[in-house]
């Protein structure tokens, strides 16, 4: 468990591994422990140790030769932090040739903007990354009259620091640089404290500037106070992307050398000897400077807090009192060695190990501890809260990114951290009343698509991180994501929850939102199932199949859909306005929870295999006029594992190895895209160890060929150990056979129980593909529950039109008026003298009452019949499709289905017979209109009377409008041989 204030725990029982969090626990130093050099100085050998293999400079350079849609820039940073730490003490850059500063650290820059306390690793929003609070700049120039020569608010660039990469060094938990002004700066950190050492030259001044209003994004206020040998203050700044919320951060710094003089600046005025300053909205508008003896070597200990200055001082005292810079550095190194040691690999080249352990390092930088050492934290509601003793409150989540593999990696390696994250997210939902999808610090924010933090909770839970209020989390998900959809933050949630897709006219990544929401709902369903809530499971599994609504069977692709049909003119090779940071071809594989059905709808194994082979010809093709993949961006993350469902796990391994070799490197430009708080790096970690959590919300792991010959997962504070042995993996890259805990299996995946409990995997490797994983029974599971259920709520009680919608204009049938017209729940509706008798759905308010067809199978009892008829209507219609009758002998018969629009006047199409007529549709916004609506029975279509009808499969697609089927009925009365509908 990550602890900040407690003494070290007793030695764990034999066989139970405990993560040694030296930098987070008081009094646990090891005498003489000296950090090893970083990867740049490591010997050129393949057995380089995990700590030594980490190169924090990987991902710091923008590759301007690539234009893929997103920056080819990891936006990582070299700096001092510990796993999941509150503090990220780090340099931030400035390029003097053009004034470009990116907002982070970019390797082509030639100057430093100082050493800040906070950073976000890998975000987009170039230039507006946020963080970099309270930058410190060492200054050696003269102080005329005891004052700075210029106010930093007027010309901060005068104080920027020249440097050369040859004078930099970075290890996990440590950074140093020799500056052009002769100062040697070193950074290290504990969880909440930055410890910095500045060695000033003897031939210049020794001044430290605290640029309190120097945050990356806009500032809204700041304050600084100098009192003796302590400087403290706060800033209020804009959160990530400089939009949405504001956060307030506090700091308190003490020094191991006396402060000889000081001053402050406020706006354009510099005040020697002044103790305080405050700033408004001016960047760099307030700060303090402290003067030390010439040639001093001074250590600054800066506590950070998001509660108060007193909290910041308390954090620094608790974590660093009595400890030198070198002692804290050694402590930080020990923490990192323990953290990296949760995932040990043997074999591989030096380059492979450097890429792998650097990726693991980056994957453990977020989310972040937010509580002070006394347990206080400022919640999303602005109030002061207290975290339970022995736990932490975690913040800052890239929801769209983390759910695809990073949450699972954290849960696998740090299950107690995973539980704390789940409790933190549950508390977030309790404090806000909803589920923001990209919260930064304690600011509730919406960015990107989806409601993915619900999937994060479900995945962490599946991996065994269950020590949190699980039922409160589920109840919050259920209550916020059900109609009337007034407590959800999902954009277009009402339309999605009622009709099952977001129509393309919305723009706003409408089609990918449908896919993302379906994955989110699958996660909610899986959590409900593990908690025994079958009702919630059933409801959300129906919604998990909503991806089918945007699958165009006629073209064999996921495609934007309008209320009047699919947009077949949309170019699936362009990013457009329908798919978030991706093309339709890239999102076309993103149905991770029901890949088997996706393959079937794409035309079966051969057709899908051909398409996927074509798609993976280019692995990082971007989003401009391409059918290729985009593996440096999140929607493609699960795509390579579709090969597992195609019975070709060998090709999964081929794609993963190609990606590792072609896309990733050990130079500063070695990350092919934004790391997004570690999500890209976490994908790389999984891709190299032969395991992958391809189904978010569950804990099944796909097995593929690892890069390394041996992989050992030792979960921190847990008895779980997973060992994967693959002798010869370097020269024989294909899995020929697998034994799970000594038992042979041809399955290309392992169960959730194995993931949660641990065990042993023995892989026999081969130089060429074989039969392993290719059989029909070897394929991973596909989750089809909910596929055949009614999926639309088209009937609402008067006054509650927001509990359903039949069309995409927020209209529904009135429950009361239907009853008056003879269609009360369970009522019988005869179709003239045809012998067809329909049953109006016996459902309650808010329950699905009709099918929007996408190929659902409706059982019909195995009775003999002469004809079949459908009860329904079309919206924005008319609408036609083809159903398939299944006979008990295995034969089938195609049956045309055509339904008239529900407000047709007297224009009844296809021989439809109006059976229920009402006046007035309920409106989601309240009240009703005066439109006359009709529900139709279709003319019976003749069946083979000698056969028994097992079921009917509703149309897989329709031509126009949206078809709604309320019931299907058979007749045994004579039907004309040419009887058909439409």
Secondary structure, 3 states (H helix, E strand, C coil): CCCCCCECCCCCCCCCECCCCHHHCECCCCCCCCCCCCHHHCCCCCCCCHHHHCCCCCCCCCCCCCCCCCCCCCCCCCEECCCCCCCCEEEEEEECCCCECCCCCCCCCCEEEEEECCCCCCCCCCCCCCCCCCEEEEECCCCHHHCCCCCCCCCHHHHCEEEEEEEEEEECCEEEEEECCCCEEEEEECCCEEEEEEECCCCCCCEEEEECCCCCCCEEEEEEEEECCEEEEEEEEECHHHCCCEEEEEEEEEECCCCCEEEEEECCEEEECCCEEEECCCCCCEEEEEECCCCCEEEEEEEEECCCHHHHHHHHHHHHCCCCHHHHHHHHHHHHHHHHCCEEEECCCHHHHHHHHHHHHHHCCCCEECCCCCCEEECCCCCEEECCCCCCCEECCCHHHHCCCHHHHHHHHCHHHHHHHHHHHHHHHHHHCCCCCCCECCECCCCCCCCCHHHHHHHHHHCCCCCCCHHHHHHHHHHHCCCCCCCCCCCCHHHHHHHCCCCHHHCCCHHHHHHHHHHHHHHHHHHHHHCCCHHHHHHHHHHHHHHHHHEECCCCEECCEECCEECCCCCCCECCCCCCCCCHHHHCCCCCCCHHHHHHHCCCHHHHHHHHHHHCCCCECCCECCCCCECCCHHHCCHHHHHHHCCCHHHHHHHHHHHHHHHCCCCCCCCCCCCHHHHHHHHHHHHHHCEECCCCCCCCEEECCCCCCEEEEECCCECCEEEEECCCCCCCCEEEEEEECCEEECCCEECHHHHHHCEEEEEEEECCCCCCCCCHHHCCCCCCCCCCCCCECCEECCCCHHHCCCCCCCEEEEHHHHHHCCCCCCCEEECCCCCCEEECCCCCCCCCCEECCCCCEEEEEEEECCEEEEEEEEECCCEEEEEEEEECCCCEEEEEEEECECCCCCCCCCCCEEEEEEECCEECCCCECCCEEEEEECCCEECCCCCEEEEEECCCCECCCEEEEEEEEEECCCCCCCCCCC
